Amino acid sequence: MQYLQKRSIKRGELLTSIKLERQFFDRIDAAAAATGQRWTDLVRAILREKPQGQSNASWLRVSLLEI
């Protein structure tokens, strides 16, 4: 079993890859489904609030703890 999963998401014109533990992607999928969104839409919304200089993966992990 692979510890980290990698998914790609398009943000603007850039294609970005995000590596997270499976448990975090499970939480993203569940939160997106609960709100009727695609996982990519939820992640884009979370990343719009990311402070400058913080990594995408780190911000997603911290944000998901609050959902």
C-alpha positions in Angstrom: 0.0 0.0 0.0 1.3 3.4 -0.9 1.5 5.8 2.0 1.1 9.0 -0.1 -1.4 9.5 -2.9 -0.8 12.0 -5.7 -3.6 13.9 -7.4 -3.4 16.7 -9.9 -5.5 19.8 -10.0 -5.6 22.7 -12.4 -5.3 26.1 -10.8 -5.6 28.9 -13.3 -3.3 27.9 -16.1 -1.1 25.7 -13.9 -1.4 22.0 -13.4 -0.4 21.3 -9.8 0.2 18.0 -8.1 -0.7 17.5 -4.5 0.7 14.6 -2.4 -1.3 13.7 0.7 -1.9 10.7 2.9 -4.8 8.6 1.8 -6.8 9.6 4.9 -6.7 13.2 3.9 -7.9 12.5 0.4 -10.7 10.4 1.9 -11.7 13.4 4.0 -11.6 15.7 1.0 -13.8 13.3 -1.0 -16.3 13.0 1.9 -16.5 16.8 2.5 -16.9 17.5 -1.2 -19.7 14.8 -1.5 -21.4 16.2 1.5 -21.6 19.7 -0.1 -22.4 18.4 -3.6 -19.0 19.5 -5.0 -16.2 17.8 -6.9 -13.1 17.3 -4.9 -11.2 19.7 -7.2 -13.7 22.5 -6.5 -13.3 22.0 -2.7 -9.5 22.0 -2.9 -9.5 25.1 -5.1 -11.7 26.9 -2.5 -9.5 25.9 0.4 -6.3 26.9 -1.5 -7.7 30.3 -2.2 -7.3 31.1 1.5 -3.8 29.7 1.7 -1.2 32.2 3.2 1.7 33.1 1.1 4.7 30.8 1.6 2.8 27.9 3.0 2.8 24.7 1.0 -0.4 23.5 -0.6 -0.3 20.1 1.1 0.3 21.6 4.6 -2.5 24.1 4.2 -4.9 21.4 3.1 -4.0 19.2 6.0 -4.5 22.0 8.5 -7.8 23.2 6.8 -9.2 19.6 6.8 -8.8 19.4 10.5 -11.3 22.2 10.8 -13.9 20.7 8.6 
